[in-house]
């Protein structure tokens, strides 16, 4: 009887899924159930359908005979939020299937959902540090772990729970769901930065949460047109559609699963917020404090495929470097044949000795950009680098020339003039940032901070990268202008500037 029940459940659910999964959800579904990765990390913007997919996955695990005997842990920072999202969503699906009423039991005290026919148990709990509820399962073992909004929990809580992910079973999988976090977050460092072989990271945007549908031309003509980002959409009853093609008297279109009003509200947010919470890109956004918020937009971001270019041929290369006590930073910058300045790569170190920082930078140039002789790049730093004899009787720049063959130029760079210059170049779209230069993107999208008066505000971390960019921009400016030109023409939104 149980087998008959399960067959009916499977047929019912297959029909439902065919209607419910978006293309990106289908891809994540395939990775979860049919790949050999230990961890699937699903990173996406708000409303991208990550949590909804997790509900479908839980339903499949709970009702499919294939996963008999599974012990599943689902978790979130807040137990209330977990009950209102994953647990409530799963219970709604179970309630829609009349064949499951006699098979599923729920124990609210133990926080367990159990299928008596398949012996599958789903435990749900909070990973909040205040109540440390996750420590209550330290005697349990699981073969599936799903953590929603994992970016909100501590690394300690994650380690405790992941150590219980060891139950021997034919099927084993961990899934981490989150909105994008900054590159400083423990999760980014653990999974994205290490490029782990046992992990697949898949990103999704709010625009990925759609289904393909058919609409009659008559109904389509009654929709309200809406344009954003160079695309034309159509709206009916607060639902957004994007036309794909026509067949006879029908329009085939994308039907977005998130309300039009929500997407529109997100599209009105600042660029930095949109890139993260709408497009699903790694990063963090701070409201109201960006030094370049008024001049940096999508047109300043460029996509570069390293496989299709010869960086040493297509660009004249410069590298600005700022040396700090705790943090050092570099910005690899190229000038193309159009005279555009492009930030190609960047890096901010964290308590690395000078030798480790320089050798990592040179190795990165060789491997990532196939620069065979990094010594031919023009290096630029602060003039202080050639003023103090602190390395075996040598100043810093002389030491780097003797040990690595790097020739540095030292500039005395005034903050007001160099910031004005960067703003001017950004506004004229003469300064671009590669989408691979993540730190610089984070900086221009808000991490390069301004104080209450709009002036440059030092933060102890991103300031080193901005300093590196300032050094190299001034050097490029000096080389591109006639020697007799001593004055910098600045935009009207900054103070009048003096000569260098």
Buried (B, 14 or more C-beta within 10 A) or exposed (E): EEEEBBEBBBEBBEEBBEEBBBEBBEBBBEBBBEEEBBBBBBBBBBBBBBBBBBBBBBBBBBBBBBBBEBBBBBBBBBBEBBBEBBBEBBBEBBEEBEBBEEBBEEEEEEBBBBBEBBEBBBBBBBBBEEEEBBEBBEEEBBBBBBBBBBBBBEEEBBEBBBEBBEBEBEBBBBBBBBBBBBBEBBBBEBBBEEEBEEBBBBBBBBBBBBBEBEBEEEEBEEBEEBEEEEEEBBBBEEBBBBBEEEEEEBBEBBBBBBBBEBBBEBEEBBBBBBBBBBBBBBBBBEEEBBBBBEBBBEEBBBEBEBEEBEBBEBBBBBBBBBBBEEBBBBBBBBBBEEEBBBBBBBBBBEEBEBEEBBBBBBEBBEEBBEBEEBEEBBBBBBEEBBEEEEBEEBBBBBBBBEBBEBEBBBBEBBEBBBBBBBBBBBBEEBBBBBEBBBBBBBBBBBBBBBEEEEBBBEEEBBBBBBBBBBBBBBBBBBEEEEEEEEEBEBEEEBEEBEEB
